[in-house]
């Protein structure tokens, strides 16, 4: 994977596994230099970085750390250069009924899935605005639009991500910074594998395309919104759900 000093630079949160890993590998294959964060699996992060060669930089980040995103952004820009693309992918999934959810569980799911996006956007925006160049892609879920029983906190957080995306796009569009979201249907990853078989079957029941959505397909949508092919697209939701919502 060849890169050079002129290659665009992306920061991908949660890039060691699943969809994030697919995004990192795809961007690196297309000539990007990619910094990505990891939290729970240094072995997985090391494997992704080795697969990308000199095109990737792995950095630890816990989204619950309020100062973490600013620290990571500063390190990326110091070691690689100006960040032109941010992909907010990292998050958590907790499956339980609202009546059985504690305040601690609710706060954690909302904070990591929505608060983490807020803090990462806040960390990159001053530099993007100053340079008048940047693209942010936030990963959301079809659960934010249709709702899924047992995923109330997660659905609420992802709905918040969509609202943040639309409003932020209006705030920073005048400085040539674009903000979009990829709204995903069911994607088989280590995170969704914790859902019960009945829940997974229900999530896939209305798919028109039986192959479903793979991490690589999700990554392709992210790469499209980061690219110059989407230079006139902002504040939008690109739904990738194998036709579930059609």
N, C-alpha and C positions, 0 to 999 in steps of 0.2 A: 504494500500500500504506500505509494509514493506521495509525499507532501513536500512543500517548500515554505519559505518565509512568507509568501504571498497567499498561502492557503487560508480560507476563512476558518474561524475558530468557533466551536460550539461548546457549550456546557450542558451536559445531560445529567439530571439527577436520577439516582437509582439505576445506574447504567451497568451494573454487574450481572443482572439476571433478567429473564423475561423480555418484555417489550423494550425496556431501556437498553439491554444488551443488543437487541436487534437494531435499535436506532444508532448506537455507537458504531457497530460494525458496518452498517450501510453508509453512514456519513464518512467514515474513514475510507471506505472503498471508493467514494466519490471525491476524494481529495481534500476533505476537511481534516483539520487537526481537532481532536476531541478530548476535552477534559470531562471526566464523569465521576460521579460520587457513588460511594457505597457505604453501607452501615453495618450489616451483620455477617458478611461473608468475604473476608479478605482473600480467600482462595479463589473464589469466583471472579473477584475484581482483578486479581493477578492474571488469571487465565485470559480474560478479555483484553487486558493491556498487552499481553504477550502476542495475542492473535493479531492485534493491530500494529505491532511493531512500534516504530517511533511516532506513530500518528496519534497515540492516545496517552493520557495522563490520568491515573486513578487517584482520587482523593477521598479520605473519610469524611462523612458528614452525617450528623444526626439532626433531622429536621426539627426536633424539639429544642435544639440549641438555638436560642434567639440570635446570637451573634455569629453562628456558624456560616450562614450564606455569605455574609459580607466578607468574612475571612477567606472563604473558598474563592470568591470572585477576585479578591485582591491577589491571591496566590496564582490563579490562572493567568491573570493579565500580566503579572510579573514574570512568569515562567514561559508563557506561550505568546502572549500578545493580546490585542483587543478582542473581546468577545463580541461576535456578530450574531450569534444565535443561542437562545436559551430554550431548553426543552424541560418543562416541569413534568417529570414522569413519576418520581418517587411518591409513595403513599402506603397506606395500610388498609386492610379490609377486615371488618369485624361483622360477623353474621350472628345476629340475635334480635329478638323481638324488642320493640321499644319499651314495653312494660317491664322487660327484664334487664334493661340497660341502666347502669349506674351513671352518676354524674361524671365520674372519672373516665369511664369508657367513652361516653359521649364527647367529653372535652378532648380526649386524645385523638379520636377519629376526626373531629372537626379541625383540630389544630394541625395535625400532620398533613391532612389532605387539602385543606384550604389555607391555613396559616402558613404552611410551608411554601405554597405557591406565592403568597403575598410577600414573604420575606425574601425569596429568591428573586422575584421581579424587582422588588425595592433595591436589592443589592446591585443588579446590573443596569438599572435604568439611568442613573446619573451619568454613567459613562456613555451609554448608547445615545442619550439625548444630546450630550455634549458633542459627540461625533456625528450626530444626525444620521445614524445608521444602526439598524438592528431588527431582529425578528424574534418573537417569543411564541412558542407553541405550548399550550397547556393540554395535558391529557385529561379528558373527562370521560364520562360513562353514560350509556343509554339509561342507566338507572336514574340519572338526574332529570330525565325528561318523562319517563314512563313510570318510574318507581318500581321497587322490588321489595316484597315483603321480607322482613328480616335484615334489610340493608338500609334502614331508615337514616342512621347517622351518616353512612357513606353516601347515600343518595343526596342528602342535604348538603354535604360538603361539596360534592361534585356539581350540584346546582349552583352553589356559591362560586365555584370556579368559572362557570359559564357567565354568571353575572359580572364577575371580576374581569373576564376577558373582554366583554362588550364595552364596559365602562372605561377600562384602561386603554383600549384601542382608540377611543375618542380623546382621551387625555394626551396621548403621545403621538398621534398620527401626524400632527403638524410638524413634528421633528423627525419625520420619516422613520418612525419605529412602528412596526406592525405587530399586532397581537391577535392570535387565532387559537382555536381549540380543535382538537380531534376527539370526536365523541365515539367511543368504541362500544360495540356489542360485546358478546362473550368472547374472551380470548383465553385459550388454555395456557396458563402459566403456573408457576409454583404457588402464587398467591391465590388464584381461583381454584386450585386443586383442593384447597381446604374446605370448599363448599361441598355440601352433600350431593350425591348423585342425582337426587330428585330435583334439587335446585338447579343444577347444571342442565339437566334435561329441559326444565321449564324455561331457562334462559335461551335455549337454542330452538325451542319449539317452533317459533315463527320465522326462522331463517329461510329465505328463498334460495340461497346458494348453500348447498349442503356441505361444501368444504369449510364453511365458517370463516372465521377471521384468525389468521396466524399472527404471531409477533412480527414477522417480516412484512406482512401486509400493512399492519399498523405503522411500522417504521417507514414504509414507502409514503404514507400519507403525511407523516411528520416531515420527511425530507422535502416533499413537494411544497409544503407551506413555508419552509425555511428558505427555499430557493427563489431565485429571481423570477421564476415562472409565476410566482404568486405576488409579484411586486405591487399589484393593485388590489390585493386582498387583505382586509383587516376587519376585526370584529366579527368574524364568521365562525360557524361550526361545521366542520367537515365530518359527516357521519359515516363511519365505517363499521357496518353491522351485518353484512351478508344479507341485507334486505329485511331485517327484522322489523324495522319501523316503516317499511314501504307500504 
